[in-house]
Amino acid sequence: MLKYFEIESVEIACWVNNSDVDACKQNLVFIHGSGGNHSIWSHQYGRLHKKYNIAAVNLPGHGHSGGKGEKDVRDYCLWIKKLLAEFDWKRSVLVGHSLGAAIALQFAINYPEEIAGIVCIGCGMKMPVNPFFLEFLQTNPPEVPVEIIDLICKYSLAKKNRSKYSAPLRKSISQSKVDVLYGDLSACNELDITRETGKISVPALIICGAEDKMTPPDLSRALAAGIRKATLEIVEGAGHMVMLERPTEFNTSLDKFAALISAVVPR
């Protein structure tokens, strides 16, 4: 169910378990990508909510959350830090996609003592954005242009998956605010943790679709190679939206990783 948490006078909306949080269960905090919202994780919280304490975040300015978006990954990290304090969840696993993955990576660098691990989908130490997206959005059109939506869908989904998954992705992108999407993409474009990746000490699962054109697999390979406790998984038949395109495979990998975390991290 959707719940609202007031953080510094801003209402942050999160999908959370219907039942009370169980202190014996592992906490999973899902963070969406640029211009997205919590619904992109429906195949995860819809199937895993009985086994884990789950929060699928709507970042400020996204989905049902109030406030404005940020233009720097580190600023988004501060929102996640405050939200975790609001939940009073200890040793959570951050599960992030694209921008959300960048946030999880930066969080692991800045606040490693506050989390148990990270799962990063479609990311890298750098995440350059197609200049066309930024230039077009910088003109501040009244809504996200169809040209941008079409390209994002094309680059985000494996070719054979476009007919099935373009509709929900288009809906999510079209609902985003232009300035927020521009800020999100700018934050990704400015990301560079090349010199900091070695500082990540928590266990990390790095996942990338074999046909990801937004953040090609080589970026994930390089990232995983730079993290001491990283496991890399390249998912065949998927593009940038692995958790949407291959939910069964993704959930199996996430479940296995979370089980390992629960086994070695005291709660």
C-alpha positions in Angstrom: 0.0 0.0 0.0 1.1 3.6 -0.6 2.1 5.5 2.6 3.3 9.0 3.0 6.2 10.1 5.2 6.8 13.8 6.0 10.5 14.7 5.7 11.4 18.3 6.2 7.9 19.4 5.3 7.9 17.3 2.1 5.6 14.3 1.7 7.4 11.3 0.3 5.3 8.5 -1.0 6.4 4.9 -0.7 4.8 1.6 -1.4 5.2 -0.5 1.8 4.0 -3.9 3.0 0.4 -4.0 4.0 1.3 -5.9 7.2 3.4 -4.7 10.0 7.1 -4.7 9.6 8.7 -7.8 10.9 12.1 -7.2 12.6 13.2 -10.7 11.7 12.9 -10.1 8.0 15.4 -8.5 5.6 14.6 -4.9 4.6 14.6 -4.1 0.8 14.4 -0.5 -0.3 13.7 0.0 -4.0 14.8 3.2 -5.8 13.5 3.9 -9.3 15.3 5.5 -12.3 15.1 8.9 -14.0 11.7 10.3 -14.2 10.2 7.1 -12.8 8.2 6.1 -9.8 7.5 3.1 -7.5 5.3 1.3 -9.9 8.3 0.1 -12.0 8.9 -2.4 -9.2 5.4 -3.9 -9.2 6.8 -7.3 -10.3 9.1 -7.3 -7.2 7.0 -6.0 -4.4 3.9 -7.8 -5.7 5.8 -11.1 -5.4 8.3 -10.6 -2.6 6.3 -8.6 0.0 5.5 -11.6 2.2 9.1 -12.6 2.6 10.7 -9.1 3.1 10.0 -5.7 4.6 9.7 -3.6 1.4 9.7 0.1 0.6 9.5 1.2 -3.0 10.4 4.9 -2.9 9.0 7.8 -5.0 11.9 10.3 -4.9 11.0 13.9 -4.3 9.1 15.4 -7.3 8.3 11.9 -8.6 5.1 9.9 -8.6 2.9 10.9 -5.6 5.8 12.5 -3.7 5.9 16.3 -3.2 8.9 18.5 -3.5 11.2 19.0 -6.4 13.7 16.6 -8.0 17.5 17.0 -7.5 20.3 17.5 -10.0 23.0 15.6 -8.0 23.1 12.0 -7.0 24.5 13.0 -3.6 21.5 15.1 -2.8 19.2 12.2 -3.6 21.3 10.1 -1.2 20.5 12.5 1.6 16.8 12.0 1.0 17.2 8.2 1.2 19.3 8.6 4.4 16.5 10.6 6.0 13.8 8.2 4.8 15.7 5.2 6.3 15.8 7.1 9.6 12.1 7.7 9.3 11.5 4.0 8.8 14.0 3.2 11.6 15.2 0.4 9.4 18.7 -0.9 10.1 21.0 -2.7 7.7 18.7 -2.5 4.6 19.6 -3.6 1.1 19.2 -0.8 -1.4 17.9 -2.0 -4.8 18.3 0.7 -7.4 17.7 1.0 -11.2 19.7 3.4 -13.3 19.6 6.7 -11.4 18.5 4.6 -8.4 21.5 2.4 -8.9 23.7 5.5 -8.9 22.1 6.6 -5.7 22.7 3.2 -4.1 26.4 3.2 -5.2 27.0 6.7 -3.8 25.1 5.8 -0.6 27.4 2.8 -0.2 30.4 5.1 -0.5 29.1 7.8 1.8 27.2 5.8 4.5 28.3 2.1 4.3 27.5 1.6 8.0 23.8 2.2 7.4 23.2 -0.5 4.9 23.8 -4.3 4.5 24.3 -4.3 0.7 23.3 -2.9 -2.7 21.7 -4.3 -5.8 22.4 -2.1 -8.9 20.7 -2.5 -12.2 21.8 -0.8 -15.4 24.6 1.3 -14.1 28.3 2.1 -14.1 31.0 4.2 -12.5 30.0 6.8 -15.1 26.6 7.0 -16.7 26.8 9.3 -19.8 23.4 10.3 -21.1 22.6 10.8 -24.8 23.2 14.6 -25.4 20.0 14.8 -27.5 17.9 14.0 -24.4 19.5 16.8 -22.4 19.5 19.4 -25.2 15.8 18.7 -26.0 14.6 18.8 -22.4 16.7 21.9 -21.7 14.3 23.9 -23.9 11.7 23.2 -21.2 8.8 22.0 -23.2 5.4 21.8 -21.4 5.5 18.0 -21.2 8.0 15.3 -22.0 8.1 15.2 -25.9 7.0 12.1 -27.7 10.4 12.0 -29.4 12.1 11.6 -26.1 9.6 9.0 -24.9 10.0 6.9 -28.1 13.8 7.0 -27.8 13.9 6.1 -24.2 11.6 3.1 -24.9 13.7 2.0 -27.8 17.0 2.2 -25.9 15.6 0.8 -22.7 14.0 -2.4 -23.9 15.4 -5.4 -25.8 13.9 -5.4 -29.3 11.7 -8.4 -28.8 10.3 -7.0 -25.6 9.2 -3.6 -26.9 5.7 -4.5 -28.0 5.0 -6.0 -24.6 6.6 -3.5 -22.2 6.6 -0.2 -24.1 3.1 0.8 -22.9 3.8 0.8 -19.1 7.2 2.5 -19.7 5.7 5.2 -21.9 3.0 5.8 -19.3 5.6 6.2 -16.5 7.8 8.6 -18.5 4.9 10.7 -19.8 3.8 11.3 -16.2 7.1 12.7 -15.2 7.8 16.4 -15.0 10.1 17.8 -17.6 12.3 19.7 -15.2 12.5 16.6 -12.9 13.5 14.3 -15.8 16.1 16.8 -17.0 17.5 17.0 -13.4 17.6 13.2 -13.1 19.4 12.7 -16.4 21.8 15.5 -15.6 22.6 13.8 -12.3 23.4 10.6 -14.1 25.4 12.4 -16.7 27.6 14.0 -14.0 28.2 10.8 -12.1 31.8 9.8 -11.8 32.7 7.4 -8.9 35.8 6.0 -10.7 38.1 7.0 -7.9 35.6 6.0 -5.2 34.4 2.6 -6.3 37.2 0.9 -4.4 35.7 2.4 -1.2 32.5 0.3 -1.5 32.8 -2.3 1.2 29.3 -3.7 1.4 28.2 -6.8 -0.7 27.0 -5.7 -4.2 25.0 -7.5 -6.9 25.4 -5.8 -10.3 22.8 -6.7 -12.9 22.6 -5.7 -16.5 20.6 -6.7 -19.5 22.7 -8.2 -22.3 20.9 -5.8 -24.7 21.1 -2.7 -22.6 21.7 0.3 -24.8 21.2 3.0 -22.2 24.1 1.6 -20.0 25.9 -1.1 -22.0 27.0 -4.2 -20.2 30.7 -3.2 -20.3 29.9 -0.4 -17.8 28.5 -3.0 -15.4 31.5 -5.3 -16.0 33.9 -2.5 -15.1 31.9 -1.5 -12.1 31.8 -5.0 -10.7 35.5 -5.5 -11.3 36.1 -2.4 -9.1 34.1 -3.5 -6.1 35.7 -6.1 -3.8 32.5 -7.9 -2.8 30.6 -7.7 -6.1 28.8 -10.3 -8.1 28.0 -9.6 -11.7 25.0 -11.0 -13.6 24.3 -10.3 -17.3 20.7 -11.3 -18.1 20.0 -12.5 -21.6 16.9 -11.3 -23.4 16.7 -8.1 -21.5 17.6 -4.5 -22.0 17.9 -1.6 -19.5 14.6 -2.6 -17.7 15.7 -6.0 -16.4 13.3 -6.1 -13.5 10.4 -5.5 -15.9 11.6 -7.6 -18.9 12.8 -10.6 -16.9 11.1 -10.4 -13.5 11.4 -14.1 -12.6 15.1 -14.2 -13.3 15.6 -10.9 -11.5 13.6 -11.9 -8.5 15.5 -15.2 -8.2 18.8 -13.4 -8.2 17.6 -10.7 -5.7 16.1 -13.4 -3.4 19.4 -15.4 -3.4 21.5 -12.2 -2.7 19.2 -11.1 0.1 19.3 -14.6 1.7 23.1 -14.4 1.7 23.0 -11.0 3.3 20.6 -12.2 6.0 22.8 -15.1 6.7 26.0 -13.1 7.3 24.7 -9.7 8.6 23.4 -9.7 12.2 20.0 -8.1 12.6 
